[in-house]
Amino acid sequence: MLRPQIVIVTPALADANNGNWQTARRWARQLAQAYPVRLAASWDGGGEALMIALHARRSAPSVARWRAERGAAPLVVVLTGTDLYRDIGFDASAQASLRAADRLVVLNELGAASLPDSLRPKARVILQSCAARRPLPKTRRHLRAVMVGHLRAEKSPATYFEAARLLAGRADIRLDHVGAALDPALGAQARALAAECPRYRWLGALARGETRRRIQGAHVLVHPSAMEGGAHVVIEAVRSGTPVLASRIDGNLGLLGADYGGCFEPGDAAALAALLQRLRDAPAMLDALRRQCEARAALFDPAREAAALRSLIGETLVAARALPPTLRDAP
């Protein structure tokens, strides 16, 4: 019996080295034993049985073409942070993708709350995953924080910059920053800050393995994003035994838990700086955050993610087969 073929459409392929690409590549591996899987930046026609489209707005042309050419053939749309917390509120193409989808995937436990009531029954939560790693040894001479995120407004690097300035007098708190300057102006600010505050280091874009080691070696990951669908770097920190300080937004709370103790209001650099000082001056707080992260770590196990993904695909294919034959593929 021929196995149903799947195409995963992600606007960003390997050269982007971003979260969408990592998700698409990981899901292709997780599905490969059960289905032939093709990765594509856009859908330009083909006989696949099901399409997974990452990003409602950026994949909207592929979604529209799939519906036009494949009719009722099953379609899964995965919602990113910019989809959930910006685009679906006003962008007609993103809204059309939501209506066209048979299933909508959100990547944090609170994601469905941002959908219109009429679309929530379509939503499924799939928490992303990564392999667990042991923490690396930490120095006691200072607190090492790391932010991992390309320099663009959605990641709110300006919050991290300002916290570094506020902590300039604390020789025992070091702030590293990993990420490419997708916004040249923010890159210029990072370079100027590194010259102004020697304990802030902008490391630029690093290979994934080196980035993961930086997370393992840090006392704390800082994630100040203005919007997130479900940041993989937060998951990598939790699975590495590294506590997190994060902006209080649904995309972060939907990973860390609504009662997580290491949150600050989005854009509040003073609150972030105060939390970093507390972690340095009161190590018991660092231990408490570590325990909270450890309690969440099993949610991000690769076997759990793979099982949720395969269940979703099976459910969607079965539902499509229940349609009358004339509606399965015809426009």
C-alpha positions as CSV (number, residue, x, y, z in Angstrom):
1,M,0.0,0.0,0.0
2,L,1.3,3.4,-1.0
3,R,2.0,5.7,2.0
4,P,0.4,9.2,1.8
5,Q,3.0,11.8,0.9
6,I,3.4,15.0,2.9
7,V,4.8,18.4,1.9
8,I,6.0,20.8,4.6
9,V,6.1,24.4,3.4
10,T,8.3,26.7,5.3
11,P,9.2,30.2,3.9
12,A,12.6,29.9,5.5
13,L,14.9,27.0,4.5
14,A,18.3,26.0,5.8
15,D,20.1,29.2,4.9
16,A,17.8,31.2,7.3
17,N,18.8,29.1,10.3
18,N,15.8,30.2,12.2
19,G,13.0,28.6,14.3
20,N,10.7,27.9,11.3
21,W,13.4,26.0,9.5
22,Q,14.4,24.0,12.6
23,T,10.8,23.1,13.2
24,A,10.2,22.0,9.6
25,R,13.4,19.9,9.5
26,R,12.7,18.2,12.9
27,W,9.1,17.4,11.9
28,A,10.3,15.9,8.6
29,R,12.6,13.6,10.5
30,Q,9.8,12.7,13.0
31,L,7.4,11.8,10.2
32,A,9.8,10.1,7.8
33,Q,9.3,6.6,9.1
34,A,5.6,6.7,8.4
35,Y,5.3,9.1,5.4
36,P,7.5,10.3,2.5
37,V,8.1,14.0,3.3
38,R,9.2,16.8,1.1
39,L,10.4,20.3,2.4
40,A,9.7,23.3,0.2
41,A,9.8,27.1,0.5
42,S,6.5,27.2,-1.4
43,W,4.1,24.8,-2.9
44,D,4.3,24.8,-6.7
45,G,2.1,21.9,-7.4
46,G,2.3,18.2,-6.7
47,G,0.4,15.1,-5.7
48,E,1.0,15.1,-1.9
49,A,-1.9,13.9,0.3
50,L,-1.4,16.6,2.9
51,M,0.3,19.9,3.3
52,I,1.8,21.4,6.5
53,A,2.3,25.1,6.1
54,L,4.4,27.0,8.6
55,H,3.3,30.7,8.9
56,A,-0.2,31.7,8.0
57,R,0.8,35.0,6.4
58,R,4.1,34.1,4.7
59,S,2.8,30.8,3.4
60,A,-0.5,32.2,2.3
61,P,0.2,31.9,-1.5
62,S,0.9,28.2,-1.0
63,V,-2.2,27.7,1.1
64,A,-4.4,29.5,-1.5
65,R,-2.9,27.5,-4.4
66,W,-3.3,24.2,-2.5
67,R,-7.0,24.9,-1.9
68,A,-7.5,26.0,-5.5
69,E,-5.7,23.0,-7.1
70,R,-6.4,20.3,-4.5
71,G,-9.8,21.2,-3.2
72,A,-10.5,19.5,0.1
73,A,-7.2,17.7,0.4
74,P,-6.1,18.1,4.0
75,L,-4.2,21.2,5.1
76,V,-2.5,21.9,8.4
77,V,-1.4,25.5,9.1
78,V,1.2,26.1,11.9
79,L,0.9,29.5,13.6
80,T,4.1,31.5,14.5
81,G,4.3,34.3,17.0
82,T,3.8,37.0,14.4
83,D,0.8,35.1,13.1
84,L,-0.9,34.8,16.5
85,Y,0.0,38.0,18.1
86,R,0.0,40.4,15.1
87,D,-1.0,39.3,11.6
88,I,-4.2,37.4,12.1
89,G,-5.8,40.6,13.6
90,F,-5.6,42.6,10.4
91,D,-3.9,40.7,7.5
92,A,-6.4,39.3,5.0
93,S,-4.0,36.7,3.7
94,A,-3.3,35.3,7.1
95,Q,-7.0,35.3,8.0
96,A,-7.7,33.4,4.7
97,S,-5.1,30.8,5.7
98,L,-6.9,30.2,9.1
99,R,-10.2,29.7,7.3
100,A,-8.6,27.3,4.7
101,A,-6.9,25.1,7.2
102,D,-8.4,21.8,8.4
103,R,-6.2,22.0,11.5
104,L,-4.3,24.9,13.2
105,V,-1.3,24.2,15.2
106,V,-0.1,26.4,18.0
107,L,3.3,25.9,19.7
108,N,2.5,27.0,23.2
109,E,-0.3,26.0,25.7
110,L,-1.9,29.5,25.6
111,G,-1.8,30.0,21.8
112,A,-5.4,29.0,21.0
113,A,-6.6,31.8,23.2
114,S,-5.6,34.3,20.5
115,L,-7.8,32.7,17.9
116,P,-11.3,33.8,17.1
117,D,-13.8,31.6,19.0
118,S,-15.1,30.0,15.8
119,L,-11.6,28.7,14.9
120,R,-10.6,27.3,18.2
121,P,-12.0,23.8,17.6
122,K,-9.5,23.5,14.8
123,A,-6.5,24.2,17.1
124,R,-4.1,21.6,18.4
125,V,-1.2,22.3,20.7
126,I,2.2,20.7,19.8
127,L,5.0,21.7,22.1
128,Q,8.4,21.6,20.3
129,S,11.3,19.5,21.7
130,C,15.0,18.9,21.8
131,A,17.3,16.4,23.3
132,A,18.2,16.9,27.0
133,R,21.7,18.0,27.9
134,R,23.5,18.2,31.2
135,P,24.4,21.7,32.4
136,L,28.0,22.7,32.0
137,P,30.0,23.8,35.1
138,K,29.4,27.4,36.2
139,T,31.8,29.8,37.8
140,R,30.9,31.4,41.1
141,R,32.9,34.6,40.4
142,H,30.0,36.1,38.3
143,L,26.6,35.5,36.9
144,R,26.6,34.7,33.2
145,A,23.4,35.5,31.3
146,V,22.9,34.8,27.6
147,M,20.3,36.0,25.2
148,V,19.8,34.0,22.0
149,G,17.9,35.7,19.3
150,H,18.6,37.5,16.0
151,L,18.6,41.2,16.3
152,R,15.1,42.3,15.1
153,A,12.3,44.2,16.8
154,E,10.2,41.1,17.7
155,K,12.9,39.8,19.9
156,S,13.2,43.1,21.8
157,P,17.0,43.3,22.0
158,A,16.7,46.9,23.1
159,T,15.3,45.6,26.4
160,Y,18.5,43.6,26.9
161,F,20.7,46.5,25.8
162,E,19.1,48.8,28.4
163,A,19.4,46.2,31.1
164,A,23.1,45.9,30.3
165,R,23.5,49.7,30.7
166,L,21.7,49.6,34.0
167,L,24.0,46.8,35.2
168,A,27.2,48.5,34.0
169,G,28.4,49.0,37.6
170,R,28.1,45.3,38.4
171,A,31.3,43.6,37.5
172,D,29.9,40.3,38.7
173,I,27.1,40.1,36.1
174,R,28.1,39.3,32.5
175,L,25.7,39.5,29.5
176,D,26.3,37.6,26.3
177,H,24.2,37.9,23.2
178,V,24.0,35.4,20.3
179,G,22.3,36.4,17.1
180,A,22.7,37.9,13.6
181,A,21.9,41.6,13.0
182,L,18.8,41.1,10.8
183,D,18.2,44.8,11.5
184,P,21.5,46.7,10.7
185,A,20.5,49.5,13.1
186,L,20.2,47.1,16.0
187,G,23.5,45.6,15.0
188,A,25.1,49.0,15.2
189,Q,23.6,49.5,18.6
190,A,25.0,46.2,19.8
191,R,28.5,47.1,18.6
192,A,28.3,50.5,20.3
193,L,27.0,48.9,23.5
194,A,29.9,46.3,23.6
195,A,32.4,49.2,23.4
196,E,30.5,51.2,26.1
197,C,29.8,48.2,28.4
198,P,32.7,45.6,28.3
199,R,30.6,43.1,30.3
200,Y,28.1,43.0,27.4
201,R,29.3,40.8,24.5
202,W,27.6,40.5,21.2
203,L,28.8,37.2,19.7
204,G,26.9,37.4,16.4
205,A,25.4,34.4,14.7
206,L,26.9,31.1,16.0
207,A,26.4,27.5,14.8
208,R,23.6,25.7,16.5
209,G,25.9,23.4,18.5
210,E,27.9,26.3,19.8
211,T,24.8,28.2,20.6
212,R,23.5,25.2,22.6
213,R,26.8,25.1,24.5
214,R,26.5,28.8,25.4
215,I,23.0,28.1,26.8
216,Q,24.3,25.1,28.8
217,G,27.2,27.2,30.2
218,A,25.1,30.2,31.2
219,H,23.6,30.6,34.6
220,V,20.4,32.0,33.0
221,L,18.9,32.5,29.6
222,V,17.2,35.9,29.0
223,H,14.3,35.9,26.5
224,P,12.8,39.4,26.4
225,S,10.7,39.0,23.2
226,A,7.7,41.2,22.4
227,M,6.0,38.3,20.6
228,E,6.6,34.6,20.4
229,G,4.8,31.5,19.2
230,G,6.9,29.2,21.3
231,A,10.6,29.9,21.3
232,H,12.8,26.9,20.7
233,V,15.7,28.6,22.7
234,V,13.5,28.6,25.8
235,I,12.9,24.9,25.3
236,E,16.7,24.3,24.8
237,A,17.4,26.1,28.1
238,V,14.8,24.1,30.0
239,R,16.2,20.9,28.6
240,S,19.7,22.0,29.5
241,G,19.0,22.7,33.1
242,T,19.4,26.5,32.6
243,P,16.7,28.7,34.2
244,V,15.0,31.4,32.1
245,L,14.1,35.0,32.6
246,A,11.4,35.9,30.1
247,S,9.0,38.6,29.1
248,R,5.4,38.0,30.4
249,I,3.7,37.2,27.1
250,D,1.6,34.2,26.2
251,G,4.2,32.7,24.0
252,N,6.6,32.4,27.0
253,L,4.1,31.6,29.7
254,G,2.6,28.9,27.4
255,L,6.0,27.1,27.7
256,L,7.2,28.0,31.2
257,G,3.8,27.9,33.0
258,A,1.4,30.7,34.0
259,D,2.9,30.8,37.5
260,Y,6.6,30.9,36.4
261,G,8.6,33.1,38.8
262,G,11.2,34.5,36.4
263,C,9.0,36.9,34.3
264,F,9.1,40.6,33.7
265,E,6.7,42.9,31.7
266,P,7.6,43.2,28.0
267,G,10.1,46.1,27.5
268,D,10.8,46.6,31.2
269,A,14.6,46.7,31.2
270,A,14.7,47.9,34.8
271,A,12.7,44.9,36.0
272,L,15.0,42.6,34.0
273,A,18.1,44.2,35.5
274,A,16.5,43.9,39.0
275,L,15.9,40.2,38.4
276,L,19.4,39.6,37.2
277,Q,20.7,41.3,40.4
278,R,18.4,39.1,42.5
279,L,19.7,36.0,40.9
280,R,23.3,37.0,41.6
281,D,22.7,38.2,45.1
282,A,20.2,35.6,46.2
283,P,21.2,32.2,44.7
284,A,18.1,30.5,46.2
285,M,16.0,32.3,43.6
286,L,18.1,30.8,40.8
287,D,17.6,27.3,42.4
288,A,13.8,27.9,42.6
289,L,13.6,28.8,38.9
290,R,15.7,25.8,38.0
291,R,13.3,23.6,39.8
292,Q,10.3,25.1,38.0
293,C,12.1,24.5,34.7
294,E,12.9,20.9,35.7
295,A,9.2,20.3,36.4
296,R,8.4,21.4,32.8
297,A,11.3,19.6,31.0
298,A,9.4,16.4,30.2
299,L,6.8,18.4,28.2
300,F,9.6,19.0,25.6
301,D,10.7,15.5,25.1
302,P,11.2,14.6,21.4
303,A,9.1,11.4,21.7
304,R,6.2,13.4,23.1
305,E,6.4,15.9,20.2
306,A,6.7,13.2,17.6
307,A,3.7,11.3,19.1
308,A,1.6,14.5,19.1
309,L,2.6,15.3,15.5
310,R,1.8,11.8,14.2
311,S,-1.5,11.8,16.0
312,L,-2.4,15.1,14.4
313,I,-1.5,13.9,10.9
314,G,-3.4,10.6,11.4
315,E,-6.4,12.4,12.6
316,T,-6.4,14.9,9.7
317,L,-5.9,12.2,7.1
318,V,-8.7,10.0,8.6
319,A,-11.1,13.0,8.6
320,A,-10.2,13.7,4.9
321,R,-11.0,10.1,3.9
322,A,-14.4,10.5,5.5
323,L,-15.3,13.1,2.9
324,P,-17.2,12.1,-0.2
325,P,-14.7,11.1,-2.9
326,T,-15.8,14.0,-5.1
327,L,-14.7,16.4,-2.4
328,R,-11.4,15.0,-1.4
329,D,-9.2,16.5,-4.2
330,A,-11.4,18.4,-6.6
331,P,-11.4,22.2,-6.3
